[in-house]
Amino acid sequence: MNLGHALSAPDQAGSKKQRSRAKIILFALLCCLAFLAIWAFVVEPSRLVLRETRITLPSWPANFKGLRIAVISDLHAGSPYITLDKIHQIVETTNAARPDLILLPGDFVTQGVIGGNFMGPEVFAPALKELRARFGVFATLGNHDWWYNGQRVKKSLENAGLTVLENDAAMIERDGAAIWVVGIGDKLEGNPDIASALAKVGAGAPVIALTHNPDIFPSIPARVALTIAGHTHGGQVALPIIGRPIVPSDFGERYAAGHIVEGSKHLFVTTGVGTTILPVRFRVPPEISLLTID
């Protein structure tokens, strides 16, 4: 009996080591998961980055070479981490970059996001009034704005001095040359009318189109030098290898984020600053996009 007990002792010791190793691995995994959850739900959504991108466009007018465009999309005021103080920070960061032009592609309000508090347009619009750019600040509305009250959002922005372009256009002049900013209604809720938006623009004039949802891009004519959009939030989550599991687009990840070139047409999709549904961001931080156009 003593001999049998002695022979089993190494097995018992080995089994104990295996259990101990398994506990250490499990603890490490739980720590990693906890860290990732804190990062995705607390740290990253509360950040704010200024991401610079240089875009070279064919036949872009020499007088507008080096044009700096700040793009702020999907504010979703009142969503977690997008307080009035944060909006003031976004304005200050944008102004400090000294853009020539500021474009706001919609979704100013939010509804239904977990942990958020609704903020009406009359509250956040005065903060956006402080945005500064020598060629102006232009906006278009997004699906959330229309779901709430598009006309109310539009009026609040206009009362704050912003120019809201819904299927309309505005000309920008510099040293005798001109470009156009064309606002196209949101594809889902804004009754987009590309022809009406371009009606004022002369043939051959350089055009930057501003719209909320990038899914309209295949319908944008080649005469538009650059289309700028938001809406996707970059999927809010971008996993290594797997990619972006959820992108609110009929085209999957095709128009999820960044500079996209298809044929002779150029699109830039900013990942925005707020969140919807879940207050989560992972490897897609809240972003003010600063474009330099050559």
Residue pairs with C-beta under 8 A, 6 or more apart in sequence:
36 282
39 282
40 237
40 280
40 281
40 282
41 279
41 280
44 281
44 282
44 283
44 284
44 285
44 286
45 80
45 81
45 275
45 279
45 280
45 281
45 286
46 81
47 285
47 286
48 86
48 89
48 90
48 93
48 273
48 285
48 286
48 287
48 288
49 285
49 286
49 287
49 288
50 93
50 97
50 287
50 288
50 290
51 287
51 288
51 289
51 290
52 290
52 291
52 292
53 258
53 259
53 268
53 289
53 290
53 291
53 292
54 291
54 292
54 294
55 226
55 259
55 266
55 268
55 291
55 292
55 293
55 294
56 294
57 225
57 226
57 266
57 293
57 294
58 225
58 264
59 206
59 225
60 206
60 225
60 293
60 294
61 177
61 179
61 206
62 177
63 174
63 175
63 176
63 177
64 174
64 177
64 179
64 206
64 293
65 293
65 294
66 292
66 293
66 294
67 100
67 101
67 292
67 293
68 97
68 98
68 99
68 100
68 101
68 290
68 291
68 292
68 293
69 99
69 100
69 101
69 102
69 103
69 208
69 228
69 290
69 291
69 292
69 293
70 94
70 97
70 99
70 101
70 102
70 103
70 133
70 288
70 289
70 290
70 291
71 102
71 103
71 104
71 105
71 228
71 230
71 268
71 270
71 288
71 289
71 290
71 291
72 90
72 94
72 102
72 103
72 104
72 270
72 273
72 288
72 289
73 104
73 105
73 106
73 107
73 142
73 212
73 229
73 230
73 231
73 270
73 272
73 273
74 105
74 106
74 107
74 142
74 230
74 231
74 233
74 270
74 272
74 273
74 274
74 276
75 82
75 87
75 90
75 104
75 107
75 108
75 124
75 272
75 273
75 274
76 82
76 107
76 108
76 109
76 110
76 113
76 116
76 144
76 272
76 273
76 274
76 275
76 276
77 84
77 87
77 108
77 109
77 110
77 119
77 123
77 124
77 274
78 109
78 110
78 116
78 117
78 118
78 119
79 110
79 113
79 116
79 274
79 275
79 276
79 279
80 113
80 114
80 115
80 116
80 275
80 279
81 275
81 279
81 286
82 110
82 116
82 119
82 273
82 274
84 119
84 123
84 124
84 127
87 124
87 127
87 128
88 127
88 130
90 273
90 288
91 127
91 128
91 130
91 131
93 288
94 102
94 131
94 288
95 130
95 131
95 132
97 288
97 290
99 133
99 290
100 133
100 134
100 135
101 133
101 134
101 135
101 136
101 138
101 172
101 181
102 131
102 133
102 136
102 137
102 138
103 137
103 138
103 139
103 181
103 208
103 210
103 228
104 128
104 137
104 138
104 139
104 140
104 162
105 139
105 140
105 142
105 210
105 211
105 212
105 228
105 229
105 230
105 231
105 270
106 139
106 140
106 141
106 142
106 143
106 144
106 145
106 186
106 212
106 230
106 231
107 142
107 143
107 144
107 145
107 212
107 230
107 231
107 272
107 274
108 121
108 124
108 125
108 139
108 141
108 142
108 144
108 145
108 153
108 157
109 118
109 119
109 120
109 121
109 144
109 145
109 148
109 153
110 116
110 118
110 119
110 144
110 274
110 276
111 118
111 144
111 147
111 148
112 276
112 277
113 275
113 276
113 277
113 278
113 279
114 277
114 278
114 279
115 279
116 279
120 156
121 152
121 153
121 155
121 156
121 157
122 156
125 156
125 157
125 159
125 160
125 162
126 160
128 137
128 157
128 160
128 162
129 160
129 161
129 162
131 137
131 162
135 172
135 174
136 163
136 170
136 172
137 161
137 162
137 163
138 162
138 163
138 164
138 165
138 170
138 181
138 183
138 210
139 157
139 162
139 163
139 164
139 165
139 183
139 210
140 164
140 165
140 166
140 183
140 184
140 185
140 186
140 190
140 210
140 211
140 212
141 150
141 153
141 154
141 164
141 166
141 185
141 186
141 190
141 212
142 186
142 190
142 212
142 213
142 230
142 231
143 186
143 188
143 189
143 190
143 212
143 213
143 231
144 276
145 153
145 154
145 186
146 186
146 189
146 190
147 189
150 189
150 190
154 164
154 166
157 164
158 164
163 170
164 183
165 181
165 182
165 183
165 197
165 210
166 183
166 185
166 190
167 183
167 184
167 185
167 191
167 192
167 193
167 196
167 197
168 182
168 183
168 196
168 197
168 200
169 180
169 181
169 182
169 183
169 197
169 198
169 199
169 200
169 201
169 207
170 180
170 181
171 178
171 179
171 180
171 200
172 178
172 179
172 180
172 181
178 205
178 206
179 205
179 206
179 207
179 208
180 200
180 201
180 205
180 206
180 207
180 208
181 207
181 208
181 210
182 197
182 198
182 201
182 207
182 208
182 209
182 210
182 224
183 197
183 209
183 210
183 211
184 190
184 192
184 193
184 194
184 197
184 209
184 210
184 211
184 216
184 220
185 191
185 192
185 193
185 197
185 211
186 192
186 211
186 212
186 213
187 211
187 212
187 213
187 215
187 216
188 213
190 212
192 211
192 216
194 216
194 219
194 220
194 221
197 209
198 207
198 221
198 223
198 224
201 207
203 223
204 223
206 225
207 223
207 224
207 225
208 224
208 225
208 226
208 227
208 228
209 220
209 224
209 226
209 227
209 228
210 227
210 228
210 229
211 227
211 228
211 229
212 229
212 230
212 231
213 229
213 231
213 249
214 227
214 229
214 230
214 231
214 232
214 249
214 255
214 267
214 269
215 249
215 250
215 251
215 255
216 227
216 229
217 227
217 229
217 255
217 260
217 262
217 265
217 267
218 262
220 227
220 265
222 263
222 264
222 265
224 265
225 266
226 266
226 267
226 268
226 293
227 265
227 266
227 267
227 268
228 267
228 268
228 270
228 291
229 255
229 267
229 268
229 269
229 270
230 269
230 270
230 271
230 272
231 248
231 249
231 269
231 272
232 247
232 248
232 249
232 255
232 256
232 257
232 269
232 271
232 272
233 248
233 271
233 272
233 274
233 275
233 276
233 281
233 284
234 244
234 247
234 256
234 257
234 269
234 271
234 272
234 284
234 287
235 244
235 245
235 246
235 247
235 253
235 256
235 257
235 284
236 246
236 275
236 278
236 280
236 281
236 282
236 284
237 244
237 245
237 246
237 280
237 281
237 282
237 283
237 284
238 244
238 282
238 283
238 284
239 245
239 282
239 283
240 283
243 253
244 253
244 256
244 284
247 253
247 256
249 255
249 256
254 260
255 267
255 269
256 269
257 269
257 270
257 271
257 284
258 268
258 269
259 266
259 267
259 268
260 266
260 267
260 268
260 269
261 267
268 289
268 291
270 287
270 289
271 284
271 285
271 286
271 287
271 289
272 286
272 287
273 286
273 287
273 288
274 286
275 281
